[in-house]
């Protein structure tokens, strides 16, 4: 009886470890093609004008994006972003979010990559610490920027429509 319980306990432990490994390994390089959904020109109308993101594929595993604000006939660049593979990992960067020591853009490592979007994190970043892009369908995309800045928790949600 004791051996049977020990065997069951070991089997349950192995199943738990396998499930944990599968849950943590949610970014597979074979799924990088899902990022192609970000390509295009995305806009969001606000009281202050139109915010737009324009994304272009620049290589097999790299994309560049630009955020702009359009008011009347004028457009103002707000920021540049990149998605890219380095080694066995995928990263997201925003030009305005820089490492205070090196001056280089902070890297947000993709932790989840699915057909509906991705989650990129860098818990050491001052703000944001988490970036989430989600495709509701072929013409609607949400971009979330989340994190703490000092004692304040901030979240910016941009709801874009493909043009």
TAHU-V697821 format. One record per residue. NEAR is the number of other C-alpha atoms within 10 Angstrom. Layout:
BEGIN
NEAR
NEAR
END
This chain:
BEGIN
6
7
8
9
10
11
12
12
12
12
12
12
12
12
12
12
12
11
12
11
11
11
11
10
12
15
21
14
13
7
12
18
13
14
21
16
17
24
16
15
17
21
22
17
15
9
6
9
14
15
22
24
24
19
22
16
18
13
10
11
16
19
20
19
21
18
19
17
21
17
13
8
5
8
14
11
13
14
15
17
19
20
23
22
18
9
6
8
13
23
19
23
22
18
16
14
18
17
14
11
6
8
11
14
17
21
21
23
22
23
19
18
22
16
14
14
19
20
19
22
21
20
14
11
19
16
19
22
17
21
22
17
21
19
18
12
10
10
13
15
22
17
17
16
17
18
20
16
13
9
6
8
11
13
15
12
12
17
19
20
18
17
11
END
